[in-house]
């Protein structure tokens, strides 16, 4: 039986999934605080790769969005503490 070469069976490398998980973890750290360039440098990917993952991987996109929302909540809470309001 011949393999249909018109539709290549392309699956993400396991290392891509590991890097995606690492990206979300690093992205949320206090010392990075959502800086995409810094996070890409730590995870050793290009910004182009990050934006391709955002475009192509709904789970990754949601995980980054959730991390961003949590950071916003944290910053809002800190602002209330600092201003006393």
DSSP file (Angstrom, degrees, kcal/mol; ACC not computed):
  #  RESIDUE AA STRUCTURE BP1 BP2  ACC     N-H-->O    O-->H-N    N-H-->O    O-->H-N    TCO  KAPPA ALPHA  PHI   PSI    X-CA   Y-CA   Z-CA
    1    1 A X              0   0    0      0, 0.0     2,-0.2     0, 0.0     0, 0.0   0.000 360.0 360.0 360.0 126.9    0.0    0.0    0.0
    2    2 A X        -     0   0    0      1,-0.1     2,-0.3     3,-0.0     0, 0.0  -0.580 360.0-120.0 -84.3 144.8    1.4    3.4   -1.1
    3    3 A X        -     0   0    0     -2,-0.2     2,-0.8     1,-0.1    -1,-0.1  -0.659  27.3-115.6 -81.9 136.7    1.4    6.3    1.3
    4    4 A X    >   -     0   0    0     -2,-0.3     3,-0.5     1,-0.2    -1,-0.1  -0.634  32.1-176.9 -74.2 109.1   -0.6    9.4    0.0
    5    5 A X  T 3   +     0   0    0     -2,-0.8     3,-0.3     1,-0.2    -1,-0.2   0.514  68.4  80.5 -87.3  -5.3    2.1   12.0   -0.4
    6    6 A X  T 3  S+     0   0    0      1,-0.3     2,-0.5     2,-0.0    -1,-0.2   0.765  99.4  40.6 -72.4 -23.0   -0.3   14.8   -1.4
    7    7 A X  S <  S-     0   0    0     -3,-0.5    -1,-0.3     2,-0.0    -3,-0.1  -0.822  88.1-149.7-124.7  91.0   -1.2   15.3    2.2
    8    8 A X        -     0   0    0     -2,-0.5     2,-1.4    -3,-0.3    -3,-0.1  -0.309  16.1-125.5 -63.9 142.4    1.9   15.1    4.4
    9    9 A X        +     0   0    0      2,-0.0     2,-0.6     0, 0.0    -1,-0.1  -0.688  40.0 176.0 -88.3  87.0    1.4   13.8    7.9
   10   10 A X        +     0   0    0     -2,-1.4     2,-0.4     0, 0.0    -2,-0.0  -0.849   3.8 174.4-102.0 120.5    3.0   16.7    9.7
   11   11 A X        -     0   0    0     -2,-0.6     3,-0.1     0, 0.0     2,-0.0  -0.923  37.9-100.0-120.9 147.7    2.8   16.6   13.5
   12   12 A X        -     0   0    0     -2,-0.4     2,-0.1     1,-0.1     5,-0.0  -0.381  43.2-107.2 -65.5 144.3    4.5   19.0   15.9
   13   13 A X    >>  -     0   0    0      1,-0.1     4,-1.4    -2,-0.0     3,-0.8  -0.387  22.5-120.6 -65.2 148.2    7.7   17.8   17.4
   14   14 A X  H 3> S+     0   0    0      1,-0.3     4,-2.2     2,-0.2     5,-0.2   0.876 115.6  60.9 -56.4 -36.4    7.5   16.8   21.1
   15   15 A X  H 3> S+     0   0    0      1,-0.2     4,-2.6     2,-0.2    -1,-0.3   0.837  98.2  57.3 -63.6 -31.1   10.1   19.5   21.7
   16   16 A X  H <> S+     0   0    0     -3,-0.8     4,-2.4     2,-0.2    -1,-0.2   0.933 107.5  47.2 -62.3 -44.9    7.7   22.1   20.4
   17   17 A X  H  X S+     0   0    0     -4,-1.4     4,-2.2     2,-0.2    -2,-0.2   0.892 112.4  49.6 -64.7 -38.7    5.1   21.1   23.0
   18   18 A X  H  X S+     0   0    0     -4,-2.2     4,-2.5     1,-0.2    -1,-0.2   0.920 112.1  48.3 -64.6 -42.9    7.8   21.2   25.7
   19   19 A X  H  X S+     0   0    0     -4,-2.6     4,-2.7     2,-0.2    -2,-0.2   0.862 108.9  53.8 -66.8 -34.7    8.9   24.6   24.6
   20   20 A X  H  X S+     0   0    0     -4,-2.4     4,-2.1     2,-0.2    -1,-0.2   0.929 110.5  46.2 -64.2 -44.2    5.3   25.8   24.5
   21   21 A X  H  X S+     0   0    0     -4,-2.2     4,-2.0     1,-0.2    -2,-0.2   0.921 113.8  48.7 -62.6 -43.4    4.8   24.7   28.1
   22   22 A X  H  X S+     0   0    0     -4,-2.5     4,-2.9     1,-0.2     5,-0.3   0.886 107.3  56.7 -63.4 -39.3    8.1   26.3   29.0
   23   23 A X  H  X S+     0   0    0     -4,-2.7     4,-3.0     1,-0.2    -2,-0.2   0.945 108.2  45.8 -57.8 -49.7    7.1   29.5   27.2
   24   24 A X  H  X S+     0   0    0     -4,-2.1     4,-1.1     1,-0.2    -1,-0.2   0.896 113.9  50.0 -62.6 -40.1    3.9   29.9   29.3
   25   25 A X  H  < S+     0   0    0     -4,-2.0     3,-0.5     2,-0.2     4,-0.4   0.948 116.2  40.2 -62.5 -49.6    5.8   29.1   32.5
   26   26 A X  H >< S+     0   0    0     -4,-2.9     3,-1.6     1,-0.2     6,-0.2   0.895 108.5  61.5 -67.9 -40.8    8.5   31.7   31.8
   27   27 A X  H 3< S+     0   0    0     -4,-3.0     7,-2.0    -5,-0.3    -1,-0.2   0.792 105.0  49.6 -54.9 -31.1    6.1   34.3   30.4
   28   28 A X  T 3< S+     0   0    0     -4,-1.1    -1,-0.3    -3,-0.5    -2,-0.2   0.553  84.9 113.8 -89.1  -9.4    4.4   34.4   33.8
   29   29 A X  S X> S-     0   0    0     -3,-1.6     4,-3.5    -4,-0.4     3,-1.0  -0.283  73.8-123.1 -66.0 148.7    7.5   34.8   35.9
   30   30 A X  T 34 S+     0   0    0      1,-0.2    -1,-0.1     2,-0.2    -4,-0.0   0.871 110.1  55.1 -58.3 -39.7    7.9   38.1   37.8
   31   31 A X  T 34 S+     0   0    0      1,-0.2    -1,-0.2    -5,-0.0    -4,-0.1   0.679 120.5  30.7 -73.2 -15.1   11.3   38.9   36.2
   32   32 A X  T X4 S-     0   0    0     -3,-1.0     3,-1.3    -6,-0.2    -2,-0.2   0.764  80.4-175.3-106.9 -41.9    9.7   38.6   32.7
   33   33 A X  T 3< S-     0   0    0     -4,-3.5    -5,-0.2     1,-0.3    -6,-0.1   0.840  75.2 -41.5  45.2  50.2    6.2   39.7   33.4
   34   34 A X  T 3  S+     0   0    0     -7,-2.0     2,-0.8     1,-0.3    -1,-0.3   0.583  89.3 150.2  85.3   8.8    4.7   39.1   29.9
   35   35 A X    <>  -     0   0    0     -3,-1.3     4,-2.2     1,-0.2    -1,-0.3  -0.682  30.7-162.0 -79.7 113.2    7.6   40.4   27.8
   36   36 A X  H  > S+     0   0    0     -2,-0.8     4,-2.8     1,-0.2     5,-0.2   0.907  85.5  50.6 -65.2 -44.4    7.4   38.3   24.7
   37   37 A X  H  > S+     0   0    0      1,-0.2     4,-2.2     2,-0.2    -1,-0.2   0.928 112.5  46.4 -61.6 -45.8   11.0   39.0   23.5
   38   38 A X  H  > S+     0   0    0      2,-0.2     4,-2.2     1,-0.2    -1,-0.2   0.913 113.4  49.4 -63.1 -41.9   12.5   38.1   26.8
   39   39 A X  H  X S+     0   0    0     -4,-2.2     4,-2.5     1,-0.2     5,-0.2   0.920 109.7  51.2 -64.5 -43.5   10.5   34.9   27.0
   40   40 A X  H  X>S+     0   0    0     -4,-2.8     5,-2.3     1,-0.2     4,-1.2   0.905 109.4  51.4 -59.5 -41.5   11.4   33.9   23.5
   41   41 A X  H  <5S+     0   0    0     -4,-2.2     3,-0.2     3,-0.2    -1,-0.2   0.924 111.4  46.6 -61.7 -44.6   15.1   34.4   24.4
   42   42 A X  H  <5S+     0   0    0     -4,-2.2    -2,-0.2     1,-0.2    -1,-0.2   0.901 117.2  42.6 -64.6 -41.1   14.8   32.2   27.5
   43   43 A X  H  <5S-     0   0    0     -4,-2.5    -1,-0.2    -5,-0.2    -2,-0.2   0.598 111.2-124.0 -82.6 -11.0   13.0   29.5   25.6
   44   44 A X  T  <5 +     0   0    0     -4,-1.2     2,-0.3     1,-0.3    -3,-0.2   0.936  67.4 121.3  66.7  50.0   15.3   29.8   22.7
   45   45 A X      < -     0   0    0     -5,-2.3    -1,-0.3    -6,-0.1     2,-0.2  -0.914  61.6-109.9-131.2 162.6   12.7   30.5   20.0
   46   46 A X     >  -     0   0    0     -2,-0.3     4,-2.0     1,-0.1     5,-0.1  -0.507  26.4-116.3 -86.5 161.0   12.2   33.3   17.6
   47   47 A X  H  > S+     0   0    0      1,-0.2     4,-2.7     2,-0.2     5,-0.2   0.863 118.2  60.0 -62.7 -34.2    9.3   35.8   17.8
   48   48 A X  H  > S+     0   0    0      1,-0.2     4,-2.1     2,-0.2    -1,-0.2   0.908 104.3  49.1 -58.8 -41.7    8.2   34.5   14.5
   49   49 A X  H  > S+     0   0    0      2,-0.2     4,-2.8     1,-0.2    -2,-0.2   0.932 109.5  52.2 -63.5 -45.1    7.9   31.0   16.0
   50   50 A X  H  X S+     0   0    0     -4,-2.0     4,-2.4     1,-0.2    -2,-0.2   0.944 112.0  45.0 -55.2 -50.1    5.9   32.5   18.9
   51   51 A X  H  X S+     0   0    0     -4,-2.7     4,-2.1     1,-0.2    -1,-0.2   0.831 111.4  53.1 -68.9 -30.7    3.4   34.2   16.6
   52   52 A X  H  X S+     0   0    0     -4,-2.1     4,-2.6    -5,-0.2     5,-0.2   0.925 109.9  48.6 -65.8 -43.8    3.1   31.1   14.4
   53   53 A X  H  X S+     0   0    0     -4,-2.8     4,-2.6     1,-0.2     8,-0.3   0.914 110.2  51.6 -61.0 -42.2    2.3   29.0   17.5
   54   54 A X  H  < S+     0   0    0     -4,-2.4    -1,-0.2    -5,-0.2    -2,-0.2   0.913 114.7  43.4 -59.9 -43.0   -0.3   31.7   18.5
   55   55 A X  H  < S+     0   0    0     -4,-2.1    -2,-0.2     1,-0.2    -1,-0.2   0.871 124.6  32.5 -69.6 -38.0   -1.9   31.5   15.0
   56   56 A X  H  < S+     0   0    0     -4,-2.6     2,-0.6     1,-0.2    -2,-0.2   0.673 109.8  60.7 -99.1 -19.0   -1.8   27.7   14.7
   57   57 A X     X  -     0   0    0     -4,-2.6     4,-2.6    -5,-0.2     5,-0.2  -0.876  51.6-174.4-122.3 101.9   -2.3   26.3   18.2
   58   58 A X  H  > S+     0   0    0     -2,-0.6     4,-2.5     1,-0.2     5,-0.2   0.869  87.7  53.4 -62.3 -38.4   -5.5   27.2   20.0
   59   59 A X  H  > S+     0   0    0      2,-0.2     4,-2.3     1,-0.2    -1,-0.2   0.916 111.3  45.8 -64.2 -42.3   -4.4   25.5   23.2
   60   60 A X  H  > S+     0   0    0      2,-0.2     4,-2.5     1,-0.2     5,-0.2   0.932 111.8  51.9 -64.1 -45.6   -1.2   27.5   23.3
   61   61 A X  H  X S+     0   0    0     -4,-2.6     4,-2.2    -8,-0.3    -2,-0.2   0.910 111.9  46.6 -57.3 -44.2   -3.1   30.7   22.5
   62   62 A X  H  X S+     0   0    0     -4,-2.5     4,-2.8     2,-0.2    -1,-0.2   0.893 110.6  52.4 -66.0 -40.1   -5.5   30.1   25.3
   63   63 A X  H  X S+     0   0    0     -4,-2.3     4,-2.1     2,-0.2    -2,-0.2   0.907 111.5  45.9 -64.5 -41.4   -2.7   29.3   27.8
   64   64 A X  H  X S+     0   0    0     -4,-2.5     4,-2.3     2,-0.2    -1,-0.2   0.910 113.0  50.7 -66.4 -41.7   -0.9   32.5   27.0
   65   65 A X  H  X S+     0   0    0     -4,-2.2     4,-2.5    -5,-0.2    -2,-0.2   0.920 110.4  48.8 -61.5 -45.1   -4.1   34.5   27.2
   66   66 A X  H  X S+     0   0    0     -4,-2.8     4,-2.3     1,-0.2    -1,-0.2   0.898 110.7  50.8 -62.7 -40.9   -4.9   33.0   30.6
   67   67 A X  H  X S+     0   0    0     -4,-2.1     4,-2.1     1,-0.2    -1,-0.2   0.904 110.4  50.0 -62.6 -40.7   -1.4   33.8   31.8
   68   68 A X  H  X S+     0   0    0     -4,-2.3     4,-2.2     2,-0.2    -2,-0.2   0.907 109.5  50.7 -65.0 -42.1   -1.8   37.4   30.7
   69   69 A X  H  X S+     0   0    0     -4,-2.5     4,-2.5     1,-0.2    -2,-0.2   0.908 109.3  51.1 -62.1 -41.5   -5.1   37.7   32.5
   70   70 A X  H  X S+     0   0    0     -4,-2.3     4,-2.5     1,-0.2    -1,-0.2   0.911 109.4  50.3 -63.1 -41.9   -3.6   36.4   35.7
   71   71 A X  H  X S+     0   0    0     -4,-2.1     4,-2.6     2,-0.2    -1,-0.2   0.902 109.9  50.8 -62.5 -40.2   -0.8   38.9   35.4
   72   72 A X  H  X S+     0   0    0     -4,-2.2     4,-2.4     2,-0.2    -2,-0.2   0.915 110.4  49.0 -63.5 -43.0   -3.3   41.7   34.9
   73   73 A X  H  X S+     0   0    0     -4,-2.5     4,-2.2     2,-0.2    -2,-0.2   0.921 111.8  49.3 -61.0 -43.9   -5.3   40.6   38.0
   74   74 A X  H  X S+     0   0    0     -4,-2.5     4,-2.2     1,-0.2    -2,-0.2   0.920 112.1  47.7 -61.9 -44.7   -2.1   40.5   40.0
   75   75 A X  H  X S+     0   0    0     -4,-2.6     4,-2.4     1,-0.2    -1,-0.2   0.877 110.2  52.3 -65.9 -37.7   -1.0   44.0   38.9
   76   76 A X  H  X S+     0   0    0     -4,-2.4     4,-2.1     2,-0.2    -1,-0.2   0.915 109.5  49.5 -63.6 -42.4   -4.5   45.4   39.6
   77   77 A X  H  X S+     0   0    0     -4,-2.2     4,-1.9     1,-0.2    -2,-0.2   0.910 110.9  49.5 -63.4 -42.1   -4.3   44.0   43.1
   78   78 A X  H  X S+     0   0    0     -4,-2.2     4,-2.8     1,-0.2     5,-0.2   0.905 108.5  53.5 -62.9 -41.9   -0.9   45.5   43.7
   79   79 A X  H  X S+     0   0    0     -4,-2.4     4,-2.4     1,-0.2     6,-0.3   0.894 108.4  49.8 -60.3 -40.6   -2.1   48.8   42.4
   80   80 A X  H  X>S+     0   0    0     -4,-2.1     4,-1.2     2,-0.2     5,-1.1   0.890 112.3  47.6 -65.8 -38.3   -5.0   48.8   44.9
   81   81 A X  H  <5S+     0   0    0     -4,-1.9    -2,-0.2     2,-0.2    -1,-0.2   0.929 114.1  46.3 -67.0 -45.7   -2.6   47.9   47.7
   82   82 A X  H  <5S+     0   0    0     -4,-2.8    -2,-0.2     1,-0.2    -1,-0.2   0.896 118.9  39.9 -66.1 -41.7   -0.1   50.6   46.8
   83   83 A X  H  <5S-     0   0    0     -4,-2.4    -1,-0.2    -5,-0.2    -2,-0.2   0.632 103.7-128.3 -85.0 -12.6   -2.7   53.4   46.3
   84   84 A X  T  <5       0   0    0     -4,-1.2    -3,-0.2    -5,-0.2    -4,-0.1   0.718 360.0 360.0  74.0  20.0   -4.8   52.3   49.3
   85   85 A X      <       0   0    0     -5,-1.1    -4,-0.2    -6,-0.3    -5,-0.1   0.395 360.0 360.0-112.6 360.0   -7.9   52.1   47.3
